[in-house]
Amino acid sequence: MPIDPVILLVEELRSVELALSKATQTYRRTSQREDGEVINLLLAKLKRLFGELFETMPTSSGGAAELVDIAAQRLPFAYARFAAHLHNVADRLSQGRRDHSDLVWLRAMQAALLEGLCADEGRKMAPLLDLAIRGAARPIMIFRTTLNAPRPAPWKNVLMAHPV
């Protein structure tokens, strides 16, 4: 089974954010033009990755958990209680638990964000929650099969060869 595309994007996003942090520190020390160009390249890459993230549907509860976590991190401090609840939901999703009550709460939270709960920042995070909800609500298919037909035990061969 291929890995969830959201997880891949989030890992790349984290590495670019770390590189941006280090590049910014380097630019502060050196003030060289080349270091400033690196920062601009990393910022452009971050913008592209966030654009892709807002268009990528998670294929697992782990990918949905990443989106919920990102939405929680971007809420204003005044909504820390909602952010804490979002982090709790993300923790359960990352463990593979897709509780009905969590999906209902996420839908209500997404609707509140669309209606302007957190002003502009909330409206920006509502599409992420929508993708997370659709990814977490997807049915899971489990295939159970045997690769080879079971072979008879060796002692059964003896009984077949010499009838009593």
N, C-alpha and C positions, 0 to 999 in steps of 0.2 A: 504494500500500500504506500503510495507516495506521501511525503510529508506535507502537512498543511501549508499552503502558500503564505498565509498570514504569519505563521511562525518564522518562515524564512525572511519575510520582509521586516519583521520586528527585530530579528537578530542583526540584519544588515543596518537597520535604523540605529540600533544601540551602538554598533561599532563606528558608524559615521558620527554619532553624537560624541563619542569618546574621542575620536580623532579631531573633531572640531574643538573640543575643550582643550586638548593638548596644543593644537595649532594656535588657538587664541592666546594661550599662555606664552608660547614661543614668540608670537607677534608683539605682545606687550614688552617682552625683554629686548627684542632686536629691532623692531619697527622697520623691518625690511619689506620692500615691495613684494618680493616673491612669497613671503609668508602671508601677506594680505591677499594675494591671488589664491593661495591655497584655501584660505578661509572662505573666499567667495565661491570657489569650486565646491567646497563641502556644504555650504549653505544651499547652493543650487541642487546638489544631490539630495539633501534633506527634504527640500521642497518637492522634488520628484518622487521620493520614497513615500512621503505623506500623501501625495496625490494618488499613488498606486494603492496605498493602504485603504484609502477611502473608496476604492473601487473593487477591492478584492474580498470575496466572500470566504469566510473560514469553512473548512471542511471537517473540522473536529471541535470538540468542546475546548480543547487547549487553545486553538486559534481564537475562538470566541472569548476565552478568558483574557487573552492578550489585548483584544480590542476594548473589553470592559475596563481593564486596568488603565489603558491609555486614556480613555474617557474620564475615569476617576481622577487621574493625575492632572487633568486639564481643567477641572472645575475650580471656581474661585474658592478662596479660603472660607468665605462665609457659608459655603455649602459643604463643610467638612463632614457633617453627619451623613449626607448622601454619598459623599466620596468613600467614607468608611464602609458603608453598606455595599457600594459597588465593588470595593476591594474584597469584601467577604464573599460576594457572589462569584467574583473572578477566582478566588481560591477554590471554591467548590467546583467550578467549571474545570479548573486546571487539574483537579483530582478525578475528573470524569463524571462527576455528579451533575446531572441535569434535572434539578428539582423544578416541578411545575410552579411552585410559589415564586421561585427566583425568576422564571420566565415572565410570569404575570407582573412582578415588581419591575423588571427591566422594561416591559412594554409601557407601564405607567410612567416610569421615569423618562423614557424616550418621549412620550406624549407631553409631559411637563416641560421638558427641554424645548420641544418644538413650540410650545405656547409661550416661551420666554421666561422660564424659571430663573435662568442665570444670564439673562440678556443675550448679548451677541455670542459670548463664548459657549453658552449652552446650546444654542442653535447649531453651532459648528460641530458639537460632539454628538448630536442626535443621529446623524447618519452612521456614525461608528456603532452606536448602540443598536441601530436597525440591522446592520450587518451581523453583529454579534448574536442578536436574537434569532435571525434567520439561520445562522450557522449552528447555533446550539439546539435549535428546534428540529434540525434535520434528523430523519430516522437513521438508525444505525443498522447496518446489515452484517450479520455474523454468519459466516460460512463454516459448516461443519462437514467434514468429509474425511475418508481414509484414503491414503495414497495408494496402498496395495491391499489386495484381498488378504484376509488373515490366512496364514499357512497352518495346516494341521500340526498338532504337536507330534514330535518324532515317535512317541510310543504308540500313537494311533496307526502309524504305518505298519507296525508289527502286527497289530490286530487284523488289519486288512489283508496282509500277506498270508497269514495262517489262520483260516477260519476254524472255529472250535467245533 
